[in-house]
Amino acid sequence: MHQLLERLQYSAIGSDHGRSNSAGSMGKADSFVIKKGLETGCRVMDPSAADSSDIEVEKNVWAVLGEDVVLRCQYIGQSAILYSSWSMEQTNGKWKQLVVYFMQQVTINDNRFGIPISSSNLTVTMNVSSKEDEQEYKCSFFTGSETTEGKVTLRIMGKLEEGRLSITPHWSHLVSLCEAPPSVHTQVQEAVENGLHYQTVICSATGGRPKAELFWLVHGQQASGQAFSINTTSLEGPNGTFTQTSVLQFATHVMNEGYVTCAVNHRALATPTHVRVEVKHFGKLGNVVQFPDNDNRKHIVFIWCITSHTETFFAPILTMETNLVQEKMEDFHEVTCRAEGGRPAPSLTWSLPENTFREWNISDKMQQDRRAYNDTETLSSTLRFPVHLHEGWNVTCIINHPKFLYEQRRTSSLPTYRFFSMQVFSPGGSSAGQILLEEGNSNVSIQLEVAGNVPHYQVTCTKEDGSLPKDMTVTGSSLWIGGPVELAHAGQYECQASYYQHKVSVQLEIQVIPEELPQVVVPPIIMTHTWVNSDLRAFQCSATGAIPAASVSWLFPEDLSRTILSNDTFQNETHCVSRILLRPICLSRELLVECVIQHPALSSAAIQQITLPACFGPDVSLHSTTAWEDGIQYTLVECRAESAKPAPAIEWTIKNDHGSNNTIQLSEVTTTNWTSENGSITVHSVARLPSHSFYRRIVTCVVTHEALEKEIMKEICIPAVEPPVPVVSIRNQQVSSWWLAVCEITWHMEFNLSWVLPEKNTGRTQPCLRTDGVRYWANSTYEFPLDLHEGQNLTCRIQTEHISIDKTVHIPRYSKSSKVFGGAYVV
């Protein structure tokens, strides 16, 4: 099979066809045949190639060394292409960009490549110059949100020799698909409908296999929009060839160039073929058309056969402007859109951020003028917007006219206003938030400077206690005091500049320097006083009868917590200043504080020293007693603390089995306190603890008091509980040869009773336990043969959670002649 494919050859059937050009005669056919790109009559296709849903790509392509080959890759998705490129993989694994299509601009980084058809159709011609060109090439399309890729594998054959070509063995699975290039014919027709001149250009690609792709170029761009009508049909002939016909129709007045281009793309073509077709066109200044003659020389002539006005259209000049106007003390933005000097009259509409005019108080005014000397139309429309409702709006004017291929848009952004700052300038011209005025001055002007982009603004000022004094007014941007300035003008003021909803404000303080008068100085009378109020001790330091008022303050250590009350009065033209220092009635240490009085009549500060005495800590005692109740032993732990006010606090802690203290809430704690005649307070706390639950545990009484820097802790150990005393007896039985050991006990706690017996015992034990809820009675019997335990010990064991007590009885040895029957032995 491989040998058969190696001998498979294709005959070259390509031939050049001459081009006949008869474009000089409008309305006649213009026909020629396009030369095939490769000299081979058929292309070798890879049947395994499968296009993705958004890309049509020929994945496997054969090329002839030294000739051109077409790499086909086209994006057929719905998204707009922002960026596309051809690239190949380098030896380092990175991809090198060969051709880049970005923003309708083509960049060619490899001179082997031609120019692709468009950013979405990267079909391109490549010159195969060496065997190293045989590799994989990648086409990429970027839509702004995703990238779609396709890959083309290029295989290279040797030069064509005598019109025949050999296929290499490793491509034996390929099949041949014969392709035929189409021949292209063009024709131009014209007609007048409703007074307008129309032209129809017909482009046909016949005899091609497979189907060709036809599209139109006008002004260097693919024809689209409302100005051009395109209709394409396709027919298949009996020999498997196809004929595609594309009809382009347009009004003559929209044309500013003398030709359109029919572009034909086909697999059998090395590059897309562009056929230029001459058409009539009108310039902007008159009815001028270019006709080529047979020797391709162009002659400019006037069209005499078309007399209708509407044939000569003028594109209007578009302008847009925004002005601020006032009406009835209201500000408006007037936006005027003007289309001037057009023929015929343009249409004009508005696009606003909101749908309705009435809701936003927008008014419109339309005006249309006609100029008689050149029969042109000028159309203008004006919208009026209340300033405070439409700041920052984008207002778009949309103009349509037959001379425009697309609708024209002009957008104006309504201004957005704001204040930047507001400053106060003193009468001297310096910026300050505090204004110093002398009592008695007149005609004082305080300047208020406002920065912002608002058209105008209004300034208002208020005083902290309400409206301005009668002789103060706001004029423009100035706060004016007619005067004379009085002490009543002093105070805090706020001035605000506003423009509709925009506001900015500034605070200023006016201080009035009084006129100098002879000053009367009267020294203060200094007094100190101490008293106790509840749990606080008060220390008062006063300076009375002074002119002017004295300064009174306390000096004390920084770590001293305190509360200071102030009391200043003015009576009989003199001042009384009082400062009261409050401290807890009890201090842990003695403190020295100082009251400092300063006054102009005193040559130096007067200092009054006061000692804050320390109080004594509490006297703490701890002891315990034992009491029985309902057969249960309790330990009563009593803690007593006696001190001056305030009352000390008592808490209980009990050490656990690990020796650490835990503060617990005992359920049976009774605390009482009383005050003695000398003012001391005694706190008495009793903890009632079951002895069997807490014996041998350490109980701590913790006493805290404000006079103590550290709490006082007293400990006591709960005494041990009186252990139980078991009674053990041994006796023989009248009705049996076995002896009976009996262990009996009575106690106030629950316990376990058992026997500790020698090894190899074969006796029988029988325990018995009963209680009345307060005390427990128990006995345990052990029945055994005497000769089993003669000379041995039997032990009765009592166990609780905390104790274990053993009571042992010895079984004596008896001779055969001295056996005792019916007797008993008690321990």
C-alpha positions in Angstrom: 0.0 0.0 0.0 2.9 2.4 0.9 4.5 1.7 -2.4 1.3 2.4 -4.3 0.9 5.8 -2.6 4.6 6.6 -3.3 3.9 6.2 -7.0 0.7 8.3 -6.8 1.2 11.4 -8.8 -0.9 14.5 -9.7 -0.8 16.2 -13.1 -0.6 20.0 -13.1 -3.6 21.5 -14.8 -3.2 25.1 -13.8 -3.2 27.6 -16.6 -3.2 31.4 -16.7 -6.2 33.2 -17.9 -6.2 36.7 -19.3 -8.3 39.4 -17.8 -10.7 41.3 -20.0 -11.5 44.8 -18.8 -14.5 46.6 -20.0 -15.2 48.7 -17.0 -15.2 51.8 -19.1 -18.6 51.1 -20.4 -21.2 51.4 -17.5 -24.0 48.8 -17.7 -21.9 46.2 -19.5 -20.4 42.9 -18.2 -16.8 43.0 -16.9 -15.4 39.4 -17.1 -12.1 37.6 -16.4 -10.6 34.4 -15.0 -8.6 34.3 -11.7 -5.2 32.5 -11.9 -4.8 29.6 -9.6 -2.3 30.0 -6.7 -0.6 26.6 -6.9 0.3 24.9 -10.2 -1.1 21.6 -8.9 -4.6 20.8 -10.1 -5.7 19.2 -6.8 -5.1 19.9 -3.1 -4.3 17.1 -0.6 -6.7 17.3 2.3 -6.5 15.6 5.7 -9.8 13.9 6.3 -9.2 13.8 10.0 -9.2 17.6 10.3 -12.2 18.7 12.4 -13.1 22.4 13.0 -14.2 23.7 16.4 -17.5 25.3 16.9 -16.1 28.8 16.6 -13.2 28.3 14.2 -13.0 26.9 10.6 -9.4 25.8 10.1 -7.6 23.5 7.6 -5.5 21.5 10.0 -3.2 19.6 7.6 -1.8 21.4 4.6 0.7 20.3 1.9 3.0 22.8 0.3 5.6 22.8 -2.5 9.1 23.9 -1.5 9.9 27.3 -2.9 6.3 28.3 -3.7 3.3 29.9 -1.8 0.8 28.1 0.3 -2.5 29.3 1.8 -3.0 28.8 5.6 -6.8 29.0 6.2 -8.2 29.9 9.6 -11.5 31.9 10.2 -13.4 32.8 13.4 -17.2 32.1 12.9 -18.4 32.9 16.4 -20.7 35.8 17.4 -18.2 37.9 19.5 -16.3 40.8 18.1 -12.5 40.2 17.7 -10.2 42.5 19.6 -6.9 40.8 18.8 -5.8 37.9 16.5 -2.5 36.5 15.4 -0.5 33.7 13.7 2.3 32.1 15.7 4.7 29.2 15.7 6.4 27.2 18.5 10.1 27.8 18.9 12.8 25.3 20.2 12.6 26.8 23.7 8.8 26.0 23.9 7.6 29.6 23.5 5.4 30.7 20.7 6.7 33.5 18.4 4.1 35.8 16.8 4.4 36.0 13.1 1.4 38.1 12.1 -0.6 40.3 14.5 -4.0 41.9 13.7 -4.9 44.5 16.5 -7.3 47.5 16.3 -7.6 47.1 12.5 -3.8 47.4 12.2 -1.7 44.6 10.8 1.9 43.9 12.0 4.0 41.4 10.0 7.0 40.1 12.0 7.9 37.4 9.3 8.4 38.4 5.7 7.3 34.9 4.5 3.7 35.9 5.4 1.3 38.2 3.5 -1.6 40.2 4.9 -4.6 38.3 6.3 -8.1 39.1 5.0 -9.4 40.6 8.3 -9.0 40.3 12.0 -11.7 37.5 12.1 -10.5 35.8 8.9 -6.7 35.1 9.2 -6.5 33.2 5.9 -3.0 34.2 4.7 -0.4 33.4 2.1 3.0 32.0 3.2 6.1 31.5 1.1 7.7 28.1 1.7 11.4 28.8 1.5 13.0 25.9 3.4 12.3 22.4 4.7 12.4 23.9 8.3 9.1 25.6 7.5 7.5 22.2 8.0 6.0 22.5 11.5 2.8 23.5 13.4 1.3 27.0 13.2 -1.3 28.4 15.6 -4.0 30.9 14.9 -5.6 32.8 17.9 -8.6 35.0 18.3 -9.1 37.1 21.5 -12.6 38.6 22.1 -11.7 40.5 25.3 -13.0 37.7 27.6 -11.7 34.5 26.0 -9.2 33.2 23.5 -10.1 30.6 20.8 -7.2 28.8 19.0 -6.7 26.5 16.0 -3.6 24.8 14.7 -2.4 24.0 11.2 0.3 21.4 10.4 2.3 22.2 7.3 4.0 19.4 5.3 6.4 20.2 2.5 6.9 18.3 -0.8 9.8 18.6 -3.2 9.7 20.7 -6.4 7.3 19.8 -9.2 9.1 18.0 -11.9 7.5 17.7 -15.3 4.1 18.4 -13.9 4.1 15.5 -11.5 4.3 15.2 -7.7 5.1 12.4 -5.3 3.4 11.8 -2.0 5.6 10.6 1.0 4.7 7.3 2.6 3.7 8.6 6.1 0.9 10.6 4.5 -0.6 7.6 2.8 -3.9 8.0 4.6 -4.6 11.4 2.8 -7.1 11.5 -0.1 -7.1 14.0 -2.9 -9.9 16.5 -3.4 -9.8 18.2 -6.8 -10.3 22.0 -6.7 -11.1 24.4 -9.5 -10.7 28.1 -9.4 -13.7 30.3 -10.3 -13.9 32.9 -13.0 -15.2 36.3 -11.9 -17.6 38.5 -13.9 -18.8 42.0 -12.9 -21.6 44.2 -14.2 -22.9 47.7 -13.2 -26.5 48.8 -13.6 -28.2 52.1 -12.7 -31.7 53.4 -12.2 -33.7 56.4 -10.9 -36.4 55.7 -8.2 -38.5 58.4 -6.5 -36.1 61.0 -7.8 -33.0 59.3 -6.4 -30.2 57.8 -8.5 -29.3 54.2 -7.6 -26.5 51.9 -8.9 -26.4 48.1 -8.8 -23.1 46.2 -9.0 -23.2 42.4 -9.8 -20.2 40.2 -9.1 -20.3 36.5 -10.1 -17.8 33.7 -9.4 -18.5 30.8 -11.7 -17.1 27.3 -12.3 -15.4 27.1 -8.9 -15.1 23.9 -6.8 -15.9 24.1 -3.9 -18.0 27.3 -3.2 -16.2 30.6 -3.3 -16.7 33.4 -0.6 -17.7 36.9 -1.9 -17.8 40.1 0.0 -17.7 43.9 -0.9 -15.3 46.6 0.1 -16.3 50.3 0.1 -13.9 53.0 1.2 -11.5 50.2 2.2 -13.9 48.6 4.6 -16.4 45.8 4.3 -19.8 47.2 3.1 -22.5 47.2 5.8 -25.1 49.4 7.3 -28.3 51.0 6.0 -26.6 52.7 3.0 -25.8 49.4 1.2 -28.0 46.5 0.3 -26.2 43.1 -0.4 -27.9 39.9 -1.7 -25.9 36.8 -2.4 -27.1 33.6 -4.1 -25.4 30.3 -4.9 -26.1 27.6 -7.6 -24.5 24.2 -8.1 -23.9 22.9 -11.7 -24.2 19.4 -13.0 -20.4 18.9 -13.0 -20.1 19.7 -9.3 -19.0 23.3 -9.8 -20.6 26.3 -8.1 -21.7 29.8 -9.2 -22.0 32.5 -6.5 -23.6 35.8 -7.3 -23.5 38.9 -5.0 -25.6 42.0 -5.8 -24.6 45.3 -4.2 -27.1 48.2 -4.4 -26.7 51.8 -3.1 -27.8 55.3 -3.7 -25.3 57.2 -5.8 -25.2 60.2 -3.5 -23.6 58.2 -0.7 -20.5 57.4 -2.8 -17.4 59.7 -2.4 -15.2 57.4 -4.4 -15.3 56.2 -8.0 -15.1 52.4 -7.3 -16.2 49.5 -5.2 -14.3 46.2 -4.8 -15.6 42.7 -5.1 -13.4 40.4 -3.0 -13.3 36.6 -3.9 -11.9 34.0 -1.5 -11.5 30.4 -2.7 -9.5 27.4 -1.7 -7.9 27.2 -5.1 -6.6 30.7 -4.9 -3.2 31.5 -3.3 -4.6 34.9 -2.1 -8.0 36.5 -2.0 -8.6 38.3 -5.3 -10.0 41.9 -5.3 -11.8 43.1 -8.4 -12.2 46.9 -8.6 -15.4 48.0 -10.3 -15.8 51.7 -11.5 -19.0 53.4 -10.4 -20.4 56.9 -10.5 -19.9 59.1 -7.4 -20.7 62.6 -6.2 -18.3 64.9 -4.3 -19.4 67.2 -1.5 -19.4 70.3 -3.7 -21.3 69.3 -6.8 -22.5 66.7 -9.1 -19.2 65.4 -10.4 -18.5 61.9 -11.5 -15.3 60.2 -12.9 -15.5 57.9 -16.0 -12.5 56.0 -17.3 -12.1 55.5 -21.0 -10.7 52.5 -22.8 -7.1 53.6 -22.4 -7.6 53.9 -18.6 -7.3 57.7 -18.6 -9.9 59.4 -16.4 -12.0 62.3 -17.6 -14.0 64.5 -15.2 -17.4 65.4 -16.7 -20.7 66.7 -15.3 -23.7 64.5 -15.3 -26.2 66.0 -17.7 -28.7 63.2 -17.8 -29.8 63.6 -14.2 -31.6 66.8 -13.4 -33.3 66.1 -10.0 -32.2 68.2 -7.0 -32.1 65.3 -4.7 -29.2 63.8 -6.6 -26.7 66.3 -5.2 -26.7 65.8 -1.4 -24.6 67.9 1.0 -23.5 66.5 4.4 -24.5 68.9 7.2 -21.9 70.4 9.6 -22.6 69.2 13.1 -22.0 71.3 16.2 -23.0 71.0 19.9 -22.8 73.5 22.7 -23.9 73.9 26.3 -24.8 77.2 28.0 -25.9 78.2 31.5 -29.0 80.4 31.5 -31.1 81.9 34.3 -34.8 82.3 34.4 -36.9 83.4 37.3 -34.0 83.0 39.7 -33.5 79.4 38.5 -30.4 78.0 36.7 -30.7 75.9 33.6 -28.2 74.1 31.3 -29.2 74.6 27.6 -27.7 72.0 25.3 -28.1 72.9 21.6 -27.4 70.4 18.8 -27.2 71.9 15.3 -26.9 70.2 11.9 -26.1 73.1 9.5 -26.1 73.2 5.7 -27.4 69.8 4.8 -29.4 68.6 1.8 -31.9 67.1 2.3 -32.8 68.0 5.8 -31.2 65.7 8.5 -33.1 63.9 11.2 -32.2 64.7 14.8 -33.1 62.8 18.0 -31.8 62.8 21.6 -30.5 60.0 23.9 -30.7 60.7 27.6 -29.9 58.6 30.7 -33.6 58.6 31.6 -36.5 57.7 29.4 -39.0 60.5 30.1 -38.7 64.3 29.8 -41.6 65.2 32.1 -40.2 63.3 35.1 -37.0 65.2 35.1 -38.4 68.7 34.1 -36.6 68.7 30.8 -38.0 71.1 28.1 -37.1 70.9 24.4 -37.2 73.4 21.5 -36.8 72.4 17.8 -36.0 75.0 15.1 -35.5 74.5 11.3 -34.1 77.1 8.8 -33.8 76.9 5.1 -31.2 78.9 3.1 -32.5 79.9 -0.2 -29.2 80.5 -2.1 -28.1 76.9 -2.0 -31.4 75.2 -0.9 -29.8 73.7 2.2 -31.4 72.9 5.6 -30.2 73.8 9.1 -31.8 71.9 11.9 -31.2 72.7 15.6 -32.7 71.3 18.8 -32.3 72.7 22.3 -32.9 70.9 25.6 -33.1 72.7 28.8 -32.1 70.9 32.1 -32.6 72.2 35.6 -29.0 72.4 36.9 -29.6 70.7 40.3 -31.3 67.7 38.8 -29.0 66.7 36.0 -25.4 67.2 37.1 -23.0 64.9 35.3 -25.5 63.6 32.8 -24.3 62.5 29.3 -26.6 64.1 26.7 -26.3 62.6 23.2 -27.6 64.1 20.0 -28.1 61.5 17.2 -28.1 62.8 13.5 -29.0 60.8 10.5 -28.5 61.9 6.9 -28.2 60.2 3.5 -24.6 61.4 3.3 -23.7 59.6 6.5 -22.9 55.9 6.2 -23.7 55.6 9.9 -25.6 57.7 12.3 -23.6 60.5 13.8 -23.5 61.0 17.6 -22.4 64.1 19.5 -22.3 63.8 23.3 -22.1 66.6 25.9 -21.5 66.0 29.6 -23.3 68.4 31.8 -21.0 69.9 34.5 -20.7 68.4 37.9 -20.4 71.1 40.5 -18.7 71.1 43.9 -17.1 73.3 46.5 -13.4 72.7 47.3 -12.9 74.8 50.4 -13.9 77.9 52.4 -11.4 80.1 54.3 -11.6 83.0 56.6 -9.3 86.1 56.3 -8.8 88.6 59.1 -9.1 92.3 58.4 -5.3 92.3 58.1 -5.5 89.8 55.2 -4.1 86.7 56.9 -5.9 83.3 56.9 -7.1 82.4 60.4 -9.9 80.6 62.1 -9.7 83.0 65.1 -10.3 86.8 64.6 -9.1 89.3 67.2 -11.0 92.6 67.3 -10.5 95.5 69.6 -13.4 96.8 71.6 -14.7 100.1 70.1 -13.6 99.5 66.4 -16.1 100.2 63.6 -16.6 99.2 59.9 -14.8 95.8 60.3 -14.8 93.5 57.2 -14.0 89.8 57.6 -13.4 88.2 54.2 -14.7 84.7 53.3 -12.9 83.1 50.4 -14.8 80.2 48.6 -13.1 77.8 46.2 -15.1 75.7 43.8 -16.5 75.4 40.3 -20.1 76.5 40.9 -21.4 79.3 38.8 -22.3 81.4 41.8 -23.2 80.9 45.5 -24.9 82.5 48.5 -23.2 83.0 51.9 -25.0 83.0 55.2 -23.6 83.3 58.7 -25.0 82.5 62.2 -23.7 82.9 65.7 -23.6 80.0 68.1 -26.6 81.4 70.1 -28.8 82.1 67.1 -28.9 84.9 64.5 -26.3 87.6 63.9 -26.2 90.8 66.1 -28.1 93.7 64.5 -25.0 95.5 63.3 -23.5 92.4 61.5 -24.5 91.6 57.9 -23.2 89.4 55.1 -22.4 91.3 51.9 -21.2 89.2 49.0 -18.3 87.2 50.5 -17.7 89.4 53.5 -19.0 89.4 57.1 -19.4 93.1 57.9 -19.5 94.6 61.5 -20.7 98.2 61.4 -19.7 98.8 65.0 -18.6 99.9 67.4 -17.3 96.4 68.3 -18.5 95.3 71.7 -17.8 92.3 74.0 -21.1 90.8 72.9 -19.6 90.3 69.4 -17.3 87.7 70.8 -18.2 84.0 70.2 -18.3 81.2 67.8 -19.7 81.7 64.2 -20.4 79.5 61.3 -20.5 80.7 57.7 -21.9 78.6 54.9 -21.7 79.0 51.1 -24.4 77.1 49.2 -25.4 76.4 45.6 -28.5 74.3 45.4 -27.6 71.0 47.2 -23.9 71.8 47.3 -22.7 73.4 50.6 -19.4 74.2 52.3 -19.0 75.8 55.7 -16.2 77.2 57.9 -16.1 77.9 61.7 -14.6 81.1 63.0 -14.1 82.5 66.5 -14.3 86.2 67.2 -12.4 87.4 70.3 -12.9 91.0 71.5 -10.0 92.6 73.3 -11.5 94.8 75.9 -10.4 98.3 76.5 -7.8 98.5 79.2 -9.2 99.7 82.6 -7.5 100.1 85.9 -7.6 96.7 87.6 -8.6 96.2 91.2 -6.7 93.3 92.9 -8.0 91.7 96.1 -6.1 88.8 97.6 -8.0 85.6 98.4 -8.9 84.1 101.8 -7.5 80.6 101.8 -9.3 77.8 103.8 -9.2 74.0 104.0 -11.9 71.7 105.4 -12.2 67.9 105.8 -15.2 65.7 106.5 -16.5 62.1 106.0 -19.5 61.3 103.8 -20.6 57.7 103.7 -17.6 55.7 102.5 -15.7 58.8 101.2 -13.5 61.3 102.9 -13.7 64.9 101.4 -10.8 67.5 101.4 -11.9 71.0 100.4 -9.5 73.8 99.5 -11.1 77.3 98.9 -9.9 80.8 97.8 -12.7 83.3 98.6 -13.3 87.0 98.3 -10.7 87.5 95.5 -10.5 89.9 92.6 -9.8 88.5 90.0 -10.6 84.8 90.6 -7.8 82.8 92.0 -6.4 79.5 90.5 -6.9 76.5 92.9 -5.5 73.1 92.1 -4.4 69.8 93.8 -1.0 68.1 93.6 -0.9 64.4 94.4 0.9 61.2 93.2 0.2 60.1 89.7 -1.0 56.7 90.7 -3.6 58.1 93.1 -7.1 57.5 92.0 -9.3 60.5 92.8 -12.3 62.5 92.1 -12.2 66.3 92.1 -15.3 68.5 92.3 -15.2 72.2 91.3 -17.4 75.0 92.6 -16.9 78.6 91.4 -19.1 81.5 92.4 -19.2 85.2 91.9 -20.9 87.3 94.7 -20.5 90.9 95.8 -18.1 91.6 92.9 -15.7 89.0 94.3 -14.8 85.4 93.3 -15.0 82.2 95.3 -13.1 79.2 93.9 -13.4 75.8 95.6 -11.8 72.4 94.7 -13.0 69.3 96.6 -10.8 66.1 96.6 -12.7 62.9 97.2 -10.9 59.7 98.4 -12.1 56.4 99.9 -12.4 56.7 103.7 -9.8 54.0 104.2 -6.3 54.1 102.6 -3.6 51.3 102.6 -0.9 53.9 103.2 -0.5 57.5 104.4 -0.4 60.1 101.6 0.5 63.8 101.4 -1.3 66.1 99.0 -1.0 69.8 98.4 -3.5 72.5 97.5 -1.8 75.2 95.3 -3.4 78.7 95.2 -2.2 81.3 92.7 -3.3 84.9 92.4 -1.9 88.3 91.2 -2.0 89.6 94.7 0.3 86.8 95.9 4.0 87.1 95.4 4.3 83.4 95.1 1.9 80.4 95.1 0.3 79.6 98.4 0.6 75.8 99.3 -1.6 74.0 101.8 -0.4 70.5 102.7 -2.9 67.9 103.9 -2.1 64.4 105.1 -4.4 61.6 104.1 -4.1 59.1 107.0 -3.9 55.3 106.5 -6.4 53.1 108.2 -5.5 49.8 109.9 -6.2 46.4 108.3 -8.7 44.0 109.8 -7.9 41.6 112.7 -8.6 38.1 111.5 -9.1 34.9 113.6 -10.0 31.3 112.5 -11.0 28.3 114.6 -13.1 25.1 114.2 -15.4 23.0 116.3 -17.1 19.6 115.8 -20.8 18.9 116.1 -23.0 15.8 115.5 -26.4 16.0 113.9 -28.6 13.1 113.0 -25.6 10.8 113.5 -23.4 12.8 111.1 -20.3 14.5 112.3 -19.8 18.2 111.0 -16.9 20.5 111.3 -17.8 24.2 111.9 -15.1 26.5 110.7 -15.5 30.1 112.0 -13.7 33.1 110.4 -13.9 36.5 112.1 -12.6 39.8 110.7 -12.8 43.2 112.5 -11.7 46.5 111.0 -12.6 50.1 110.4 -15.0 51.1 107.6 -15.6 49.8 105.0 -16.5 46.2 106.0 -14.0 43.5 105.0 -15.0 40.7 102.6 -14.6 37.0 103.4 -14.2 34.1 100.9 -13.5 30.4 101.4 -11.1 28.2 99.5 -10.4 24.4 100.0 -7.3 22.7 98.8 -8.0 19.7 96.5 -6.2 16.4 96.5 -3.4 17.9 94.5 -2.7 20.7 97.0 -4.0 23.6 94.9 -6.6 26.1 96.2 -10.0 26.3 94.6 -12.5 29.0 95.5 -15.8 27.2 96.0 -19.3 28.3 96.8 -20.2 26.3 99.9 -23.9 25.6 100.3 -23.7 25.9 104.1 -22.0 29.2 104.8 -23.5 31.8 107.2 -22.1 35.4 107.2 -23.2 38.2 109.6 -21.7 41.6 110.4 -22.2 44.3 113.0 -20.9 47.7 113.9 -19.4 48.5 117.3 -19.9 51.7 119.3 -16.4 52.8 118.3 -17.3 52.5 114.6 -15.4 49.3 113.8 -17.1 46.6 111.7 -17.0 42.9 112.5 -17.7 40.3 109.8 -18.4 36.7 111.1 -18.6 33.8 108.6 -19.2 30.1 109.5 -18.7 27.2 107.1 -20.5 24.0 108.0 -18.7 21.0 106.4 -19.5 17.3 106.7 -16.4 15.9 108.4 -16.4 12.6 106.5 -16.3 14.5 103.1 -13.6 17.1 104.0 -11.5 15.5 106.7 -7.8 16.1 106.3 -8.5 18.8 103.7 -7.1 22.4 104.2 -9.8 25.1 104.5 -8.6 28.7 104.0 -10.4 31.9 105.0 -9.5 34.8 102.6 -10.1 38.4 103.9 -9.8 41.5 101.6 -10.1 45.1 102.6 -9.2 48.5 101.2 -6.5 49.0 103.9 -4.7 45.9 102.7 -2.3 45.8 99.9 -2.6 42.0 99.9 -5.4 39.8 101.2 -5.1 37.9 104.6 -5.3 34.1 104.4 -5.9 31.9 107.5 -5.8 28.1 107.1 -7.2 25.2 109.2 -7.2 21.4 108.6 -10.4 19.5 109.0 -9.7 16.9 111.8 -9.9 13.2 111.0 -13.2 11.4 111.6 -13.3 8.9 114.6 -12.6 5.5 113.0 -15.1 2.6 113.5 -14.3 -0.2 115.9 -15.3 -3.7 114.6 -16.1 -6.7 116.9 -14.8 -10.1 115.7 -15.8 -13.4 117.4 -15.1 -17.1 116.7 -17.3 -19.9 118.0 -18.2 -23.5 117.2 -21.7 -24.4 116.2 -24.0 -26.9 118.0 -25.5 -28.2 114.8 -22.4 -28.4 112.7 -18.8 -29.4 113.0 -17.7 -26.2 111.2 -16.7 -23.1 113.1 -18.1 -19.7 112.6 -16.2 -16.3 112.5 -18.4 -13.2 112.9 -17.3 -9.5 112.2 -19.8 -6.8 113.3 -19.6 -3.0 113.1 -21.8 0.1 113.5 -20.8 3.5 112.0 -22.3 6.8 110.7 -20.7 6.5 107.2 -21.2 4.0 104.5 -18.4 1.4 104.2 -17.4 -1.9 102.8 -16.9 -5.0 105.0 -14.9 -8.0 103.8 -12.6 -10.9 105.0 -8.9 -11.3 104.3 -8.3 -15.1 104.5 -5.4 -17.4 104.1 -4.7 -19.2 100.9 -6.5 -22.4 100.0 -9.5 -21.5 102.1 -12.7 -23.5 101.5 -15.0 -21.7 103.9 -18.2 -19.8 103.2 -18.7 -16.0 103.7 -22.0 -14.3 104.2 -22.1 -10.4 104.3 -25.1 -8.4 105.6 -25.6 -4.5 105.5 -28.5 -2.3 106.7 -29.1 1.4 107.5 -31.8 3.7 108.8 -30.5 6.6 106.7 -28.3 8.0 109.5 -26.2 5.0 110.7 -25.0 1.8 109.1 -25.0 -1.7 110.6 -23.0 -4.5 109.0 -21.9 -8.1 109.8 -20.1 -10.7 107.8 -19.7 -14.4 108.8 -17.2 -16.9 107.7 -17.9 -20.6 108.2 -14.9 -23.0 108.0 -13.6 -26.4 109.3 -11.4 -25.9 112.4 -8.5 -28.0 111.1 -8.4 -25.8 107.9 -7.2 -22.6 109.8 -5.7 -23.9 113.1 -2.8 -21.6 114.0 -3.7 -19.1 111.2 -5.1 -15.5 111.3 -8.4 -14.3 110.0 -8.8 -10.6 109.2 -12.0 -8.5 109.0 -11.4 -5.3 106.8 -13.5 -2.1 106.9 -12.9 0.3 103.9 -14.2 3.7 102.8 -12.9 6.2 100.3 -10.4 7.6 102.7 -9.6 4.9 105.4 -9.0 1.1 105.7 -9.2 -0.6 109.1 -8.3 -4.3 109.7 -9.3 -6.4 112.8 -7.4 -9.7 113.0 -8.3 -12.8 115.1 -5.9 -15.8 115.6 -7.2 -19.4 115.5 -5.4 -21.4 118.2 -4.1 -25.0 117.7 -6.0 -27.6 119.7 -4.8 -31.1 120.7 -7.1 -33.9 120.0 -7.8 -34.3 123.7 -8.6 -30.6 124.2 -11.0 -29.9 121.4 -13.6 -27.3 122.4 -17.2 -27.7 121.4 -19.9 -25.2 122.1 -17.5 -22.5 123.2 -16.8 -19.1 121.8 -13.8 -16.8 121.4 -14.2 -13.0 121.1 -11.7 -10.3 120.2 
